[in-house]
Amino acid sequence: MAAKTETIHQQTKQGGIPQPHDRAARLPEVLQLTGKSKTTLYEDIRAGRFPAGFRIGKRARAWWLNADVMAWLETRKAGGVQ
């Protein structure tokens, strides 16, 4: 059980720490929340302008909803657009 908890609480690429109530968001939800196209999202990941998320399968990726996606949106709201 301790190893599972440690995995959930690892720091994300953006430096946020997922809270116990945080959840993983899949690509369609991330695209809807950010208003980005799939191509633009992956270009921003490669350029370091958006969190890379983490793999949950061979071809599946997810992002921590609060620690990654919502934190990224908050920086945009605060005027941190690059």
Backbone bond lengths (Angstrom), bond angles and torsions (degrees), N, CA, C in turn:
res aa  C-N    CA-C-N  psi(-1)  N-CA   C-N-CA  omega(-1)  CA-C   N-CA-C  phi
1 M - - - 1.454 - - 1.522 111.14 -
2 A 1.323 118.44 -38.06 1.460 121.61 -178.12 1.525 111.01 -62.80
3 A 1.340 117.55 -40.14 1.464 120.60 -179.87 1.525 110.67 -63.41
4 K 1.321 116.73 -38.96 1.462 120.37 179.09 1.524 110.29 -64.39
5 T 1.318 117.70 -42.53 1.463 122.21 178.96 1.523 110.34 -64.01
6 E 1.324 117.77 -41.19 1.463 121.39 178.78 1.523 110.32 -61.70
7 T 1.322 117.81 -40.80 1.459 121.33 179.43 1.520 110.55 -62.62
8 I 1.309 117.63 -43.25 1.458 122.02 -179.32 1.518 110.39 -63.58
9 H 1.323 118.12 -33.93 1.451 121.86 -173.68 1.527 113.91 -97.91
10 Q 1.337 118.82 9.93 1.461 120.12 176.73 1.514 109.75 -63.53
11 Q 1.313 115.76 149.25 1.463 119.16 177.99 1.514 110.02 -68.52
12 T 1.329 115.96 143.69 1.454 121.44 176.60 1.519 109.06 -85.28
13 K 1.311 117.43 171.25 1.460 121.94 -178.64 1.530 111.49 -59.69
14 Q 1.334 118.06 -35.51 1.455 122.13 -179.37 1.527 111.17 -79.04
15 G 1.312 118.58 -3.48 1.446 121.20 177.66 1.510 114.25 95.55
16 G 1.324 117.36 -5.18 1.458 119.95 178.40 1.512 110.96 -75.78
17 I 1.285 115.90 153.24 1.461 120.22 176.89 1.518 107.47 -112.40
18 P 1.338 117.91 116.84 1.447 119.97 -179.71 1.525 110.81 -58.08
19 Q 1.294 117.01 133.63 1.457 121.84 177.16 1.522 108.54 -82.35
20 P 1.332 117.33 159.18 1.464 119.78 -179.28 1.530 112.94 -55.32
21 H 1.322 118.05 -27.82 1.462 121.00 -179.32 1.528 112.63 -91.01
22 D 1.334 118.11 -1.13 1.460 121.55 178.46 1.527 108.43 -69.69
23 R 1.315 116.08 158.63 1.459 119.47 178.49 1.518 109.52 -140.40
24 A 1.312 115.24 160.13 1.455 121.13 179.17 1.524 109.40 -81.72
25 A 1.335 115.96 136.23 1.463 122.04 176.66 1.519 108.06 -112.56
26 R 1.316 116.58 134.06 1.466 121.85 178.20 1.520 110.17 -85.13
27 L 1.307 116.54 169.80 1.454 123.97 -174.17 1.535 114.63 -51.60
28 P 1.331 120.32 -49.36 1.475 118.46 -177.97 1.532 112.79 -57.32
29 E 1.315 117.25 -38.91 1.461 120.43 179.11 1.528 111.03 -69.43
30 V 1.315 117.18 -40.07 1.468 121.24 178.89 1.528 109.97 -63.59
31 L 1.324 116.96 -42.45 1.463 120.75 178.65 1.528 110.60 -63.03
32 Q 1.308 116.61 -42.07 1.459 120.63 179.92 1.531 111.03 -64.89
33 L 1.325 117.34 -43.55 1.457 121.10 -178.01 1.526 112.70 -68.08
34 T 1.326 116.47 -38.27 1.462 119.96 -176.08 1.525 113.15 -88.13
35 G 1.327 117.17 -21.94 1.455 120.67 -176.37 1.518 112.90 76.62
36 K 1.327 116.64 12.10 1.465 121.23 -179.73 1.519 110.83 -91.00
37 S 1.320 115.54 156.02 1.460 120.12 170.48 1.530 107.36 -82.29
38 K 1.313 115.85 163.21 1.460 120.65 179.23 1.533 110.78 -59.47
39 T 1.329 116.85 -43.79 1.463 121.51 179.95 1.519 111.53 -61.38
40 T 1.326 116.85 -47.25 1.467 120.77 -179.47 1.517 111.06 -64.74
41 L 1.327 117.62 -39.76 1.460 120.90 179.07 1.529 110.24 -59.24
42 Y 1.335 116.84 -48.66 1.463 119.52 -178.76 1.530 112.16 -69.42
43 E 1.326 118.30 -31.19 1.472 120.38 173.43 1.525 110.03 -64.16
44 D 1.335 116.69 -42.01 1.465 121.11 178.93 1.530 111.28 -66.05
45 I 1.315 117.79 -35.48 1.475 120.80 176.64 1.527 109.46 -64.26
46 R 1.332 116.86 -47.69 1.467 120.37 179.69 1.522 111.71 -61.58
47 A 1.317 117.60 -33.98 1.468 121.71 -179.35 1.528 112.38 -85.18
48 G 1.330 117.71 -2.63 1.460 121.15 179.17 1.523 114.18 79.33
49 R 1.329 117.40 17.63 1.461 121.41 -179.13 1.520 113.21 -95.88
50 F 1.331 117.22 -5.38 1.460 122.13 179.26 1.524 107.87 -144.55
51 P 1.340 117.90 143.38 1.474 120.42 -179.89 1.529 111.72 -58.19
52 A 1.309 115.91 141.90 1.461 121.22 -177.47 1.521 113.13 -75.73
53 G 1.314 117.67 -17.78 1.446 119.11 -176.97 1.517 110.85 72.47
54 F 1.320 116.43 -156.16 1.466 120.64 -178.45 1.522 108.92 -150.36
55 R 1.322 114.62 154.00 1.462 120.34 -179.48 1.520 110.17 -78.95
56 I 1.331 114.83 137.72 1.460 119.73 174.56 1.527 110.40 -120.16
57 G 1.307 116.03 4.36 1.462 122.72 178.43 1.511 108.89 -175.44
58 K 1.330 116.85 -177.66 1.464 120.51 -179.55 1.521 112.31 -59.11
59 R 1.328 116.63 -40.90 1.465 120.48 -176.97 1.521 111.98 -124.82
60 A 1.306 116.81 17.52 1.467 119.88 -176.89 1.525 110.63 -118.56
61 R 1.309 115.46 139.85 1.456 122.72 -179.92 1.520 107.78 -130.59
62 A 1.326 116.24 151.44 1.460 121.58 177.55 1.521 108.72 -141.77
63 W 1.312 115.91 163.08 1.460 123.64 178.86 1.509 107.72 -130.51
64 W 1.341 117.37 144.74 1.459 119.42 172.76 1.523 106.66 -68.07
65 L 1.306 116.25 123.20 1.456 120.77 -174.09 1.525 112.03 -60.61
66 N 1.317 117.92 -50.67 1.470 120.37 -177.41 1.525 112.63 -81.98
67 A 1.324 117.44 -47.00 1.464 121.43 -173.87 1.528 112.62 -71.69
68 D 1.322 117.80 -29.88 1.469 120.70 -178.16 1.528 112.52 -107.25
69 V 1.317 116.44 -64.72 1.469 120.68 -171.67 1.524 112.21 -68.17
70 M 1.321 117.53 -53.04 1.459 120.13 -177.22 1.532 110.72 -67.38
71 A 1.337 117.38 -35.04 1.470 120.20 176.69 1.528 109.99 -64.69
72 W 1.331 117.50 -39.99 1.464 121.29 177.28 1.530 110.28 -63.02
73 L 1.323 116.80 -43.96 1.463 120.59 178.33 1.529 111.42 -62.53
74 E 1.321 117.11 -39.13 1.466 120.96 178.88 1.532 111.28 -62.62
75 T 1.337 117.47 -38.04 1.476 119.23 178.41 1.521 109.97 -65.89
76 R 1.325 117.52 -33.77 1.465 120.38 177.15 1.524 110.28 -68.54
77 K 1.313 115.40 -41.18 1.467 120.92 179.04 1.530 110.96 -62.98
78 A 1.324 116.00 -34.91 1.466 121.17 -178.43 1.536 111.91 -82.24
79 G 1.309 117.75 2.48 1.465 120.59 177.15 1.509 114.04 94.07
80 G 1.319 118.51 17.61 1.451 121.40 -177.92 1.524 113.61 -92.74
81 V 1.315 117.98 29.12 1.463 120.95 -178.62 1.518 109.86 -68.83
82 Q 1.337 115.96 134.81 1.469 120.84 -179.80 1.501 110.14 -99.67
